[in-house]
Amino acid sequence: MDGTTIPAAPNLDAVAELRARLWEAGYRPVPVYNIDHTGASPGKRPMGDGWQNTARQDPPGCVSRPPERGARNTGILCDGLRAVDIDVDDPDLADRLHKLAVAMLGETPTRSRSNSHRVLLVYRAAEGKPGKLQVKGDGGLIEVLGYGQQFVGFGLHPSGVPLQWSPSPLDTIPRADLPPITEAALSAFLEAAGGMIGGEASAVPGEATEAAEAPHIPSALGPSADPLDVTAALAAIPNPGRNWDRWSRIGLATWHATSGSPEGFAAWSAWSARATDGIHSPASCRTAWEGFHRSPPGEIGAGSLFHMAREALPSWRKPSEITRNAPKGPRPKPITAADLLAMDIPPRRMLLRPYLPEAGSAMVYAPRGIGKTWISLSIAYAVAAGCEALQGRAPEPRRVLFVDGEMPLVTLQERLAAIALGMGREPPAADYLQFLPADHFRDGLPDLASPDGRGLIEELSDGMALVVLDNLSSLARYKENEADGWQPLQDLVLSLRRRGTSTLLVHHAGKGGQQRGTSRREDILDTVIALRRPEEYEATEGARFHWHFEKARGFQGEDAAPFEATLRLSDAGAAWHVTPLAKSKQALAWEMFGQGAKPAEIATACNVSTATVYRWKADYEKGGRDA
């Protein structure tokens, strides 16, 4: 075992009790040789030449007889069962296939091990005792074990680690309670999975080869959905055949949803091949796919496919919505109120007091051109350097990752230099403030609403106290007005929070002044900050705005009071000047009118033109003294 420490095998009494429980639950246990067996396939090979017949006895032979010391692993005979064995080593691909299986076939007891992402899901055959199915490709092998076969369910894997189950061990779940699945559902799953591992599902020979030859002419709109979700939706949509309009409509929707990718073609071609009247033509699929890019942009896309999938199968869910990955530990269980109250939980620290907590989330939104990037850079620098900015104070320096999606690199550099000079303090080390600017990379940054984009941010945020995403519309391609479109980004923000990392989102305001798109994004946020221009604002003033807290979780009173902020640029750098709204420029002018100040003095004090002062004075003299 190359020096691997092998855990002790279970004692014989424990093995006997396990096999008795399995038989009582309706399974037929099989004795399997230990991993130190000198014969072929140690740890996996059933004991005895006639092991199937022995397991089919009532009770099975290993239940009626004491266990052998050299065969303490325990397998399960698959007569009447469907064990979906995902033998894929790539972690991301294995997890995606696992999610696809759950989405298409349902939640079920799942076997795994701690040193691999390979999993086995156990279902019950809806009818009869079907045999083995499989699909094999460059990415791995997926088998559906059946009549006359077995899988090892308990004991040690040949690598030396114990096998484990989620949500509960199989011996605690009656066989009759396993989810039943049909052969049609399994075939659809293998078709979809085959396209992901580059294999040929037995029901559709040759389709993967044909798909690989299809040209990739991207959609001008870019991909609108996770290809895994699209593949799962097509697997759920029936294809009765002989309906050209439906066939073409589903093909066009798939093309838009996947940006005309080879994976999209493979999924649609596999769906086409399921036509019950046998009229599928690979050549017709290829020709139609090549022509879809000439179709005008329309409303049809991923949403149409998801709608049709739910119409055909009301319980259908997108795999991306399934948050459970391959099991890595015990199933979560609730705690009592007494346990929660007795916990020694450290108080929540602040990154920028009072409005940006540790492991929290905040959003700043405003119209274009108001100065959002100046604000996000200032907050990022203050947190990294441990200083003050915009009514916020950082108790200590913390590490920050700033992700920029649209600012020219030279402009980003100029603004950072001005802010650093104006604050007069540097972070304690160079890695306390790190940047990921899209303009620095030839191909930009991956879409943060995609699995690749989320994975990149999760990887780079390791050890960061704050991640700034400036801004949402340039960093993520998603449908802003649809609540479901926000889900991938919400998952990213929550994932960072669970890792102890805060997120600051920068977003645009719509024409009506409110944040653009769905309001669902506010649900998980601690703080929402709206920036609005004053009525008397003039373009010559630069960045000047009113700062309003629209959501203030954990702070109130004076800490949540609105204020006016003005950015002043000089040879000394960038500096923010903040005044309470009660002392806004117009209010200050009213006060100075009452004191008899001259218009030029008021213009200087308020940093506005004399024309603005004369306009205010006219309002003041008309009876606006109490404004």
VOMARMI-619381 format. One record per residue (C-alpha): residue in one letter; x, y, z. Coordinates in steps of 0.001 Angstrom, whole numbers, padded with zeros to 6 digits, always signed. Example, Ala and Ser with C-alpha at 12.3 -4.5 7.8 and 13.67 -1.06 7.14 Angstrom:
VOMARMI-619381
A+012300-004500+007800S+013670-001060+007140
end
This chain:
VOMARMI-619381
M+000000+000000+000000D+003048+002303-000552G+003349+003179+003087T-000326+004077+003551T-001600+003449+007055I-004523+001062+006764P-007322+001495+009318A-008251-001585+011266A-010923-003741+009624P-014185-004134+011566N-014290-007010+014040L-016198-010132+013070D-019114-009483+015420A-019653-006039+013890V-019538-007524+010391A-022105-010177+011321E-024436-007570+012831L-024109-005335+009749R-025005-008151+007357A-027981-009113+009492R-029259-005519+009388L-028828-005389+005616W-030872-008579+005168E-033549-007262+007520A-033699-004037+005440G-034292-006080+002262Y-030772-006237+000780R-028708-009294-000106P-025225-008867+001394V-022138-010395-000234P-018849-011216+001553V-015891-009468-000127Y-012193-010193+000373N-010142-007751+002487I-007774-005257+000852D-004766-007333+002011H-005993-010436+000134T-003286-011938-002095G-005648-012821-004958A-007048-010645-007765S-008912-007396-006999P-008362-007285-003221G-011033-005308-001398K-013466-005687-004344R-013663-009379-005251P-016593-011403-003787M-015676-014530-001850G-016413-017850-003599D-017095-018827-007203G-020851-019117-006782W-021297-015955-004756Q-024417-014796-006688N-026334-017996-005917T-025167-017899-002298A-026412-014318-001963R-029806-015281-003471Q-030495-017806-000697D-033020-016927+002005P-031287-015789+004108P-028083-015137+002161G-025159-017397+003015C-023137-014650+004714V-026072-013951+007027S-026691-017543+008044R-022972-018292+008549P-020304-016493+010609P-018092-014109+008622E-014649-015151+007431R-011693-013220+008837G-010244-012690+005332A-013513-011361+003866R-014760-008607+006140N-015725-006149+003420T-019424-006334+002553G-021004-005929-000862I-024633-005707-002011L-026137-007892-004756C-027691-005630-007399D-030598-007850-008490G-033509-005389-008799L-031279-002427-007925R-029715+000287-010116A-026362+001435-008713V-025057+004444-010653D-021257+004340-010306I-019531+007591-011364D-015879+006626-011889V-014521+010059-012817D-011343+011437-011272D-011571+015104-012272P-013096+016732-009140D-015130+019406-010919L-016461+017017-013566A-017272+014359-010961D-019221+016848-008844R-021128+018127-011879L-022061+014581-012896H-023185+013893-009339K-025421+016972-009430L-026766+015920-012826A-027658+012465-011478V-029487+013970-008503A-031294+016447-010755M-032449+013792-013240L-032865+010741-011024G-033504+012143-007535E-031846+012227-004103T-030762+008799-002846P-028214+007134-000526T-024738+007825-001888R-021475+006014-001202S-018181+007917-001276R-014700+008000+000230S-012603+010823+001646N-009724+010631-000857S-011746+010764-004087H-014691+012508-005758R-015981+009219-007173V-019457+008362-005914L-022063+005606-006249L-025801+006326-006000V-028192+003486-005163Y-031720+003352-006634R-034379+000671-006985A-035384-000584-010440A-038955+000470-011213E-039593-002867-012931G-037869-006254-013054K-034175-006967-012670P-032437-005130-015519G-028775-005674-016341K-025739-003449-016653L-025550-000196-018645Q-022525+002013-019131V-021030+004970-020964K-017265+005433-021301G-015271+008389-022562D-011994+010244-022214G-013320+011835-019034G-014058+008553-017260L-016596+005771-016908I-020192+005717-015669E-021737+002314-014968V-025239+001353-013925L-024850-001946-012089G-027694-004430-012242Y-028622-008135-012261G-025813-010477-011238Q-023448-007748-010103Q-022476-006274-006751F-020898-003154-005313V-018835-002933-002138G-020824-000894+000335F-019003-001349+003641G-015389-001787+004702L-012119-000457+003337H-011397+000741-000179P-008161-000656-001702S-006585+002779-001098G-006948+002125+002630V-009733+004584+003506P-013161+003495+004803L-016245+003756+002620Q-018904+006205+003828W-022568+006968+003138S-024690+010091+002925P-027220+011061+004140S-027415+007798+006143P-025786+004348+005966L-027554+001993+003573D-028292-000529+006323T-030571+002048+008000I-032690+002632+004865P-035168-000115+003851R-034745-001289+000269A-038410-000525-000395D-037757+003144+000477L-035118+003602-002220P-036278+005881-005066P-037487+003813-008041I-036132+004773-011470T-037151+003682-014951E-034828+002530-017710A-035955+005504-019789A-034773+007890-017065L-031445+006071-016861S-030979+006212-020630A-031642+009947-020638F-029111+010434-017843L-026462+008386-019663E-027042+010381-022845A-026558+013646-020979A-023579+012365-018987G-021971+010868-022087G-021726+014301-023676M-019902+015560-020582I-017251+012813-020481G-016803+012523-024254G-018374+009076-024419E-021060+007278-026370A-024218+006347-024538S-025388+002885-025585A-028807+004260-026593V-027291+006809-029001P-024167+005349-030675G-021927+007774-032492E-023519+010997-031299A-020474+012257-029414T-018299+011884-032529E-020805+013799-034630A-021045+016562-032046A-017289+017043-032009E-017373+017846-035732A-019979+020619-035403P-018540+024121-035935H-018661+026610-033071I-020202+029921-034187P-020863+031755-030894S-024077+033573-030110A-023661+037346-030097L-025476+037356-026747G-023003+034985-025104P-024032+031928-023069S-027073+032471-020869A-027006+029278-018800D-024781+026612-017339P-024366+023894-020038L-025070+021299-017353D-028496+022865-016702V-029232+022894-020436T-028236+019247-020828A-030399+018235-017891A-033379+020188-019265L-033111+018513-022684A-032947+015124-020991A-036297+015864-019324I-038062+017227-022434P-039849+014465-024404N-039310+014117-028156P-042256+012449-029925G-040775+013337-033340R-042431+014581-036569N-042783+018150-035349W-040345+020304-037306D-041275+023576-035582R-040731+022106-032105W-037485+020420-033183S-036122+023673-034623R-037376+025769-031697I-035644+023557-029140G-032469+023553-031233L-032440+027352-031465A-033106+027682-027728T-030183+025340-027027W-027934+027291-029394H-028729+030601-027660A-028426+029067-024174T-024959+027621-024840S-023622+030254-027270G-023512+027665-030036S-020933+025542-028202P-019998+021936-029133E-021446+020840-025769G-024750+022456-026698F-024785+020698-030068A-024059+017337-028418A-026943+017817-025970W-029447+018874-028675S-028329+016118-031045A-028798+013539-028281W-032295+014944-027650S-033090+014746-031382A-031982+011111-031479R-034611+010226-028892A-037429+010841-031425T-039852+007981-030896D-040607+007688-034616G-036952+007169-035548I-036669+010090-038021H-033559+011615-036423S-030872+012635-038919P-027390+013623-037683A-026800+015514-040924S-029980+017558-040462C-028932+018430-036901R-025542+019629-038084T-026968+021712-040925A-029570+023357-038687W-027017+024088-035958E-024689+025779-038445G-027554+028025-039563F-028911+029099-036178H-026441+031999-035962R-028345+033659-038813S-031572+033716-036788P-032415+037138-035319P-032024+037528-031528G-035243+036746-029710E-036715+035738-026395I-036143+032007-026836G-033240+030570-024882A-032408+028780-021663G-035596+029969-019934S-037700+028292-022628L-035887+024989-022127F-036261+025149-018346H-039981+025915-018718M-040505+022927-021037A-038538+020663-018691R-040762+021647-015747E-043881+021166-017880A-042775+017629-018695L-041493+016867-015198P-042852+019199-012463S-040209+018028-009981W-037335+018908-012331R-034624+021172-010934K-031576+022796-012452P-028404+021001-011295S-026856+024398-010507E-029591+024914-007899I-028573+021751-006083T-026065+022862-003499R-025140+019417-002169N-021883+018229-003683A-020366+014801-003197P-020753+014031+000509K-017799+015115+002611G-019165+014639+006101P-022241+013977+008203R-025606+015377+007126P-026413+018702+008848K-028664+018391+011894P-030524+021124+013795I-029352+022363+017167T-031583+023287+020080A-032145+026834+021292A-030338+025906+024513D-027307+024687+022560L-027258+027878+020487L-027460+030075+023585A-024680+028112+025267M-022254+028473+022351D-019135+030568+022862I-019360+032591+019631P-016815+035406+019248P-018328+038825+018543R-018499+039907+014926R-015585+042177+014058M-015812+045132+011695L-013775+045802+008576L-015060+049371+008276R-017125+050542+011207P-020088+050887+011282Y-021309+049621+007916L-018985+046843+006669P-018807+043820+009007E-016490+040841+008830A-017992+037941+006836G-020674+040339+005652S-021933+041773+002400A-022715+045286+001233M-023747+046990-001988V-023198+050511-003292Y-025380+051565-006210A-025699+054837-008086P-026227+056292-011559R-023342+056202-014031G-020633+058792-013546I-021343+059646-009924G-017998+058259-008711K-018702+054658-007677T-015177+053454-008444W-013652+056308-006439I-015809+055116-003544S-015023+051409-003892L-011282+052126-004236S-011380+054376-001169I-013142+051730+000920A-010762+049021-000283Y-007708+051150+000529A-009029+052138+003957V-009645+048492+004918A-006202+047439+003645A-004377+050317+005346G-006464+050444+008528C-007595+054054+008192E-010771+056117+007659A-012881+056836+004584L-016435+058017+003981Q-017607+057943+007601G-016112+054484+008053R-013144+053527+010206A-011064+050365+009846P-009926+049142+013296E-006914+047349+011784P-005441+046593+008334R-007030+043598+006583R-006322+041947+003209V-008443+043030+000240L-008961+041727-003319F-010302+044351-005752V-011905+042886-008898D-012472+045496-011612G-014478+044783-014730E-014454+047954-016829M-011927+050591-015756P-008987+051242-018142L-005824+050087-016412V-004162+053490-016595T-007209+055179-015032L-007286+052604-012244Q-003609+053304-011589E-004127+057089-011508R-007053+056882-009110L-005281+054468-006784A-002236+056764-006673A-004417+059780-005805I-006242+057885-003043A-003014+056524-001539L-001498+060016-001505G-004609+061574+000011M-004979+059008+002802G-001339+059336+003781R-001005+055785+004999E+000133+052575+003318P-001007+048988+003917P+001431+047083+006155A+002473+044785+003276A+002122+044712-000510D-000242+041732-000477Y-002778+043557+001726L-004316+045198-001356Q-004407+043058-004505F-006085+043758-007843L-007697+041607-010505P-008425+044100-013331A-010078+042775-016498D-008149+045301-018584H-004877+043638-017551F-005713+040364-019328R-006046+039909-023084D-009241+037859-022753G-010583+039753-019750L-012001+037838-016784P-014333+034826-016829D-018023+035474-016269L-018494+035517-012486A-021963+034007-012939S-020316+030902-014440P-018724+028003-012539D-015272+029020-013847G-015705+032602-012655R-016951+031570-009243G-014109+029089-008866L-011530+031758-009723I-012844+034226-007130E-013136+031545-004450E-009547+030495-005133L-008070+034008-005141S-010071+035153-002097D-008392+032627+000174G-007022+034643+003103M-008816+037839+002043A-011022+039748+004467L-012800+041673+001691V-013540+041143-002002V-014737+044173-003988L-016647+043425-007215D-016739+046601-009342N-019155+046325-011033L-021804+043638-011456S-022826+044464-015017S-019247+044283-016320L-018175+041223-014342A-021191+038913-014765R-023455+038064-017674Y-026855+037363-016177K-030428+038523-016615E-030632+041388-014126N-034431+041565-014089E-034945+037873-013310A-034610+036650-009730D-033228+033287-010925G-030545+035122-012903W-029092+036495-009661Q-028758+033016-008105P-025167+032223-009281L-023867+035505-007876Q-025805+035032-004646D-024202+031606-004315L-020787+033234-004741V-021460+035893-002084L-022758+033278+000382S-019809+030994-000347L-017386+033814+000457R-019312+034636+003635R-019050+031051+004841R-015286+031302+004299G-015159+034436+006477T-014750+036868+003564S-016857+040009+003145T-018094+041227-000234L-018678+044776-001491L-020805+044840-004651V-020850+047887-006911H-023952+048245-009076H-025742+050701-011360A-028991+052505-010623G-031809+052343-013160K-033607+055258-014802G-035910+055653-011803G-032985+055974-009399Q-033422+052566-007761Q-030939+049722-008190R-031138+048157-011621G-032803+044771-011943T-034236+042390-009353S-034445+043522-005741R-033816+039936-004622R-030094+040665-004378E-030775+042804-001291D-032098+039816+000671I-028680+038513+001753L-026945+041880+002144D-026099+043514+005472T-025797+047016+004049V-027264+048746+000997I-025948+052221+000153A-027668+054486-002387L-025813+057476-003848R-027865+060373-005247R-026889+063684-006762P-028156+066817-004995E-030758+068837-006871E-028375+071792-007207Y-025489+069630-008497E-023402+071021-011357A-021119+068912-013559T-018133+071133-012749E-018241+069912-009148G-017027+066377-009967A-017862+063640-007475R-020453+065062-005062F-023422+063086-003828H-025765+062297-000964W-025094+058979+000771H-028164+057126+002056F-028289+053818+003950E-031296+051917+002546K-030480+048813+004602A-028490+048975+007820R-028288+045593+009548G-026567+045904+012910F-026319+049701+013192Q-028745+052584+013600G-029157+056119+014884E-026367+058563+014028D-024310+055733+012507A-027010+055274+009864A-027612+058981+009215P-027281+060200+005613F-024470+062552+004660E-023068+064515+001759A-019640+063642+000365T-017457+065604-002019L-014204+064389-003571R-011526+067055-003866L-008476+066419-006037S-005245+068357-005570D-001495+067929-005593A-001958+066377-002152G-004054+063560-003630A-007733+062652-003342A-009586+063624-000178W-013226+063157+000826H-015029+066002+002590V-018119+064842+004442T-020917+066851+006054P-024217+065713+007549L-027144+066372+005247A-028469+068788+007874K-025440+070891+006924S-025612+070381+003176K-024413+073115+000872Q-027843+074651+000464A-028477+074549+004215L-025088+076196+004808A-025935+078891+002253W-029274+079601+004013E-027392+080022+007282M-024876+082395+005711F-027681+084419+004032G-029085+085002+007495Q-025673+086187+008686G-025419+088697+005828A-022560+087001+004019K-021722+088085+000478P-022516+085793-002495A-018802+085383-003285E-018117+084240+000296I-020974+081762+000165A-019822+080410-003239T-016360+079785-001799A-017659+078141+001375C-020089+075913-000535N-017765+075216-003466V-020429+076250-006006S-020650+078943-008652T-021885+082436-007819A-024751+081832-010271T-025940+078982-008045V-025682+081241-004989Y-027797+083955-006644R-030421+081338-007558W-030489+080125-003941K-030696+083726-002711A-033779+084336-004868D-035438+081263-003305Y-034355+082426+000146E-035853+085879-000350K-039121+084395-001660G-039738+082861+001725G-037478+079832+001771R-035724+080848+004963D-036823+077658+006700A-035601+075332+003935
end
